[in-house]
Amino acid sequence: MTKVKEQAIGLLQGMPDDKIIYVLDILRGLKGLVESESDSRIGAQPPLTAMGILNEYANADLIPLEEDAWRRAVVKKHADS
């Protein structure tokens, strides 16, 4: 086993069991991405990005607010100071 995989397993072992399900969903998505990349042909659709894989978990009502979220957070932080 490589050092990187050992580090990943060490991180997983330190996580509570009820949170591991989220990691498994991400890993399944990444596995599918890797498999689709190996099967891709010239002219095929570009591979999904990590954000594309996680898109199914997004709150559709909040997506329009993402563009301006960073600015609002900075303004709020400075206003609270």
QUIJOCOR-V853114 format. One record per backbone hydrogen bond with DSSP energy under -1.0 kcal/mol. CO is the residue of the C=O (numbers start at 1). NH is the residue of the N-H. If there is no record, write none. Layout:
co=<CO CO>
nh=<NH NH>
//
This chain:
co=<2 3 4 5 6 7 8 9 10 12 16 20 21 22 23 24 25 26 27 28 29 30 31 32 33 34 35 41 49 50 54 55 59 62 63 68 69 70 71 72 73 74 75 76>
nh=<6 7 8 9 10 11 12 13 14 15 19 24 25 26 27 28 29 30 31 32 33 34 35 36 37 38 39 44 53 54 57 58 62 65 66 72 73 74 75 76 77 78 79 80>
//
